[in-house]
Amino acid sequence: MPISGSTRPVLTLRALDCGYSAVPVVRAVDMTVHSGEIVTILGPNGAGKSTLLKAIVGLVKVLGGTIAARDGDITGMATERIVRSGVGYVPQRDPIFQDLTVAENLRMGAQLVPRRERSVTIERCLALFPELRAAYGATRRAGSLSGGEQTMLGIARALVAEPHVVLLDEISSGLSPRALGAVWGKLSELSAQGVGVVLVEQRTNEALSVAGRGYVLVNGRIAVAGASRYLLSEINLADVFLGNFAGLDGLKVLADG
């Protein structure tokens, strides 16, 4: 995994439009994520948060604008090439192969790593997620793990490809408070190692307490963007989710017009 200390951009979106047809679901999105930074994307259901992540990793069509990873433009590339460019992705649904073992899941994630380096990168992930170490040597299916362990395995499977930035879509879904607290702690450890994290979440306050910055997506556009502490203390996010932008002078506000 990348070494901490660098603050270079690991993901940059410029005027990004994307969607499932010729009509964009997400429009004119500008976003930058730096090495070791946790950024959260918030918004109501249907705002386009998951669509945005899928577009970044090549699962949804880019209709305009550009996407750059740390080493260059990845706009329109196939998903495998995007992963090779240093972008990891953990989807909300089916983040692991339920019928495979923990070891098989991690080895699948490591297929893009040179063969001689696979055992080393898997060991690094097990060091970050020691909860998985006992299961790594077992033959039981990964689907038998607890919800928190499955989430950790999904993140670990993305990390074995050694991304510079990892996109996490609703990883809190279905987790107990205790399991979620453990996962939040892992994200802080991950950022300390220099990996950029993009976190799509419905748990607004918790996500902002973990992230340094937040973007609020409403109707496919960024309505508000700012430091997490400012969004928590100064902005009524419930109103923003409903499209009420009154009193937001001085912040980035993009209402449909």
N, C-alpha and C positions, 0 to 999 in steps of 0.2 A: 504494500500500500504506500501511497505517496508520503514523503516525509514532511512534517510540519515546518513552518518557518517562511514559506512562500505565500504571498498574497496575490498572485497573478490570477486573472480570470480563468475559471475552468468551464464556464458555460456563459454564453452571451446570446441573447435573442434580440433581434432588431426588427421592429415593425412586422412581427410575425402574424400571419393569418393562417388558419388551418381548419380543417373540417372533413366531413365524410362525403361531401359532394362539392359542386362548384360554389356553394354558398358557405362562407366561413362560419364556424361555431365560435372560434376565438379570433379576435381581430386586433391588429396593431399593438401587439404586446412587445414591450421593451423590458428586458430583465438581464441582470448580471449577477453571477454567483462566483465568489472567489474561493481559492483554496482554504480549507479549514473553516469555512463559514456555513452556518445552518440558516437556511432561508425557508420560510413557510409560505404556502399559497393557500389562502382562505377564500371562502365565499359560499353562497347558498347552493343547495342542490341544483344541478343543471346549469351552473355558471360556466362550465367548460374546463374545470380544473384537471380532471382525468384526461380529457381530450388533449389538453396542452402537453401533459407528460408523454402521452402516446405519440404525439407529433414529434417531440424531441427525439424519441428513440425509433422513429420510422414506421410506426404502426398506424398513423393517421397522416393523410396527405397534407403537405405544406402547400398552401395556395398563394403565399406571398411572403416577402421578408426573408431573413436569414437566421440560421442557427450555427453557432461556432462552438466547438469544444476547445480544450486547451491548445491543441496543436493545429487547429485550422477549421475551415468551413465543413460542416457535415450536412448541410441542407440537402434533403432529398436522397441521402444515402440509404442503402439497405441496412436493416437493423444490425446484422452481424458486423458490418464495417463501422457502424456507430459505436457498438460495444468495444470494438478494437481501438477506437479513437479515445476511449477512456470514460465512457458514459455507462453507468450501471442502472438497472431498473428493477424495482420490486413492485409488481402489480397488486392491486387490492384483492383480486380473486386469484386463487391457485398460484401462490407465490413459490410453492415447492411441488415436487413430484411426490404425491402422497404414497404411491405404491413402491417407491424406491427407498433404500436405507439412507441414513444421514450421509454416510460415506459416498454413496452413489450420487446423491444430490450435489455434494461438493465437487466430486470429480466431473460431473456434467458441467458445472459452472466453470471449471478450470480448463475446459477444452480449448479455449482461445489462448491459453498460456503455453509457452514452450514446454515440452514434456519434461525436460530436466528441472524446470522450476516449479512444477505443479505441487510436489510434496511440501515445498517451502511455503508457498502462498497459502496452501490449506492449513498448515501449521500456524501461520500468522492469524488466520481467521479463528481457529480454535483457541488461540491465546486471547483473542478479543471476546470470544463467546465460550468460556470454559464450561458453561452449562451443557454444551453439546458434546463435550469430549467423551463422556462415558457412552453416549449413544453412538458416537462415531465408530466405535469398535463392535457395536452390536448388530444383529441381523434383523431387528424389528423394523417395520415400515415407519417412515417418517410421519405418516398420518396418525400414528399412535402417540406422538409427542403432545405435550400440553400446548394450548394456544400461544402462550408466550414463547415457548421453545420453537414452535413452527415459524413464528414471526422472525425470531433470531436466525433460524436456518435460512429463511428466505433472504434476509439481508446478507448473511454469510455467503450464500450461493452467488449473489451479485458481486460480492467483494473479492472472491477468489480470482476474478478476471482483472483485478488490480485497477479499478476505475479511479479517475481523478474526481469524479462527481457521481453521486448516486441519487436516483429519483425514487422516492418512497410514496406510494399512493395509499392513503388511508390505512396505515399499518396498525392503528389503534383499534380497528374494528373488531369487536367481540372479545377484547382482552379485559381481564380483571384489572382493577386499579393497581394491585401489586405487580402483576406481569407488565402492565404498561409503564409503571415507574422504572422497572428494570430495563425496558427497551429504551426509554428516554435517556437513561444513564449511558447506555451503549452508544447512542448517537453523540453524546458529549465526548466520549472517548474517541469515537471515530473522527470527529472534527479536530480533536487535539492532535491526531496523527496526520492532519493535512488534507483530509478528504472533504470536498464540498458536499453538502447535503441539501436536497430540495425536498421539502416535506409538505405534501398535500394532506390537509386535515379538516375534519369537522369540529374537533374539540379545540375551539378557538383559543381559549385562555391557556390551556396546557401547551398547545403548539407554540404560542408566542412566548411562553416562559422558557422554552427550550431554544427557540430560534433567536438570532440577533436582529433579523429584519423580516418584514412581512409584506406580501402583496395581496390585495383583496380584489378578487375577480368577480364582477357582476355583469351578467348578460354578455359574457365573452370578452369583456374589456377590463383593464385594470382601473378600478375606481379610486383606490387609495393605496399608496405605498409609503412605507416609512419604518423607522426603528421600532422594534417590538415594544419597548417600554413606552413609546409615545402612542402607539396604537392602543395599548392596554389602558393608558391613563387618560388620554385626551379624546378618543374617538368612540362614539356610540356605534359599534360595529353592527348591532342588530338593525339600526336605522339604515346603515350603508347597504346591508344585505337586501333590504327592501327597496333600495333605490332612492333613499332620501339623502341627498348630498348637501343639504343646507348646513351652513356653518363650517364648511371645510375649506375655506379660503386659505391659500398658501400651501396646500397639499396637492398632490397629483390627483386630479379629478377628471374622469372621462365619462360623462353621462351620454347615453344614446341620444342622438339628435338627427 
